[in-house]
Amino acid sequence: MISSSVPDVFYPIVPSALWLERLVPLGVRTVQLRIKDRTEREIRQEIAASILVAKTANCRLIVNDYWAAAIDLGATDVHLGQEDLATADLAALRRAGIAVGISTHDEAELETALAAEPAYVALGPIYETKLKAMKWAPQGLERIGQWKKRIGTLPLVAIGGITPERAGPVLSAGADSVAVITDFMTAPHPEARVRLWLDWAATVRV
């Protein structure tokens, strides 16, 4: 395992450094940067700016997909989907001391992820999500328990359709963290929604 650090019990996934600037000051401890449909130059600018925002606030930044840029720019954490995992230079990531989390959706993907000795494993979608079309059916709470038995002490991150009302049962089923996008991104007041999540997370940490 590259790192023993664990993602916070709640962490938002955001599309830009501007979103980090909005949310990190609220007290977010872990955030994932997931950039889509940008040029290589823009991607590197976003990652560099996000690293600065996170470092200033002592927040853990997880860079999604762009592992080479993450190495070059001094990131500490990367999250890889299965396609990116297939082409990533894991040895280079290890040399850079970067913790790698990996997405999984079925048994075969879990085996592939565990072979890469990740810092954590993510499972999703737990519930139906409207953010994007998913080829996987909702995993449900039972699958969380199955995954946790398989991975043992390795942190398990649950993602997909999770709301504050669903988060407690998700943790009770075996997840260590919940990653959230749609619930706050589509809220009328995203900052207020994130504060609600942080209040929930504070009760879990006690």
N, C-alpha and C positions, 0 to 999 in steps of 0.2 A: 504494500500500500504506500502511496506517495506521501500522503498526509493524514494525520489523525484528526484534523480539524473537521468539525461537523457543521453543515449548514444550520442556520438558526431554525427554530421550530416553525416560523413563518418567513417566507421570503417572496417578494414580488419579482416578476419578470417584466422588464421594460425594454422599449425599442430604441432608446436614445439616451445620450448624456443629459439632455434637458430633463428627461423624466427622473433621472437620478437626482438632479438638482432639486426637483420638486419633492421627492420622497425621502431621500436619505436624512435631511434635517429633522424629519418627524421622529427619528429614532430607529429606522430600519437598520438591522445588523448584517443582513445578507441580502444581496440583490443580484439577479442575473441579467446580463445585457444580451438581448437577442435581436440582432440587426438583420433586416431582410431588404433585398432589392436596393442595394446601395453600391456605389463604385468602390473599388479597392481603396482608393485614396480616402473616400468618405468613411469607410469602415475603420481604417486605421485612425483617423481623426476622432471618431466616436469612441473607440476603445481607449485611446490616450486620454481624452477628456474625462471619460468615465473612471479610469484608474485614479486620476487626480482627485476627482470628487470623492470617491470612496476612501482613498487613503487619508484625505484631510479629515474625514468624519470617522475614521477607524471602523469602516464598514467593509465587509468581505464582498468583493466583486467576483462574480463568476462569468467568464466570457463564453458565450455560446458559439460553438462551431469553429471559429477562426483561430485555431491553435497556433499556427505559425506566427501570425501577427501578435498573439498573446505572448509568445516567447520573446519576440523582438522588442515588445513594448514594456515588458516587465510585469505582466500579470501574474497573479498567484494561483488562480483557479480557472479551469476550463471545463465546460460541459460539452459532451459529444453525443450526437445521435449515432445510430448504427452505421449509416453511410459514411459519416465523417470519421468514425472510429476505424473503418476499414482502410482509410488512406492516411490516417494520422501517424506521425512519427512518435510513438510512445517513448522510445529511448531518449529522444531529444526533450520531450516534456519532462521526463524523470531527471535528466541532467539539469534542467532549469528549475527543478524543485516545484513544479506545478502540480497541484492536486487535480485529478481528473474524475469527474462524475460522468456516468453513462446512462442513457435512456434505454429502457427495456419495455417490451410489450408482450412477449411470449417466452416460452421456455428456452427456445433456441437462442434468442437474443440475450437472455439472462446468462446462459453458459458462455456466450461470447464475451459479455461484459465482465464476468468473474475472471475469465482467463487473462484479462487486461489488468487485473489487480487495481480496481478503481478505489477512489476515496469514498465514493458513495454510489448507490444504485438508485435510479429513478424509475417509477412504475406509473403508467398512465395509458389512456385516460381512466381515472377512477370512476367518474360519472360522465354522462354525455356532455360534450363541450361544443359551443357554437362558434368558437374562435376560428376554427378551420375544419375542413372535412377530414375525418379520421377514418382510416381503413380498419381500425380495430374497434371492436365493441367495448362498451364500458367494462372495466375490470371488476369493479365491485369490491366490497370490504373483505370478502373471503379470500380473494387473490392476494390482498395485502398481507394477510396472515401467512399464506403459503410462501410468499416471497421472503418474509422475515425469517421464517424457519430455515429457508435455504441459505440465506446470507449471514445469519447469526448476528455478530456484533457490528457488522458493516452497516453504516447508516442507510436508511431507506427513505427516499423522498417520494411523496405521493403528489400527483399533478392531474388536473383535468376536472373541471366542473365543481371544484370544491368551494364552498361558501363557509362563512363563520359558523353557521348552524350545522354543517356537515363535518367540520374540522375535528371536533371532539371524537366522534365515532371513528374517524380515519386514524387518529392517533391510537385510540383504544384497540383498533384492529392490528396495529403493529408498526405503523409509520412513525418515523422520528421527526419528519419535517413535512410541511405542505408548501408547495410552490403555487403561486396564484397569478393569473393574468386577467381573465375576463371579468372576474367579480369586481375588481376595482377599476379596470380600464373602461368599463361600460357604465360605471356608476355616475350619477349626476355630479357628484363631488368626490373625485378620486382620493384626494387627501383625507377627507373625512372617513372614507371607507377604509383606507389604510390605517388610520388611527384606531378604528374599530378592531381591525385585525391585530394591531399592536397591543391593544388592551387585552384581547383574548390571549395573545402569546405570553403576556406578563403573568397571567393567571396560571398558565401551563408551566412556566419556568419555576414558580414558587415551590 
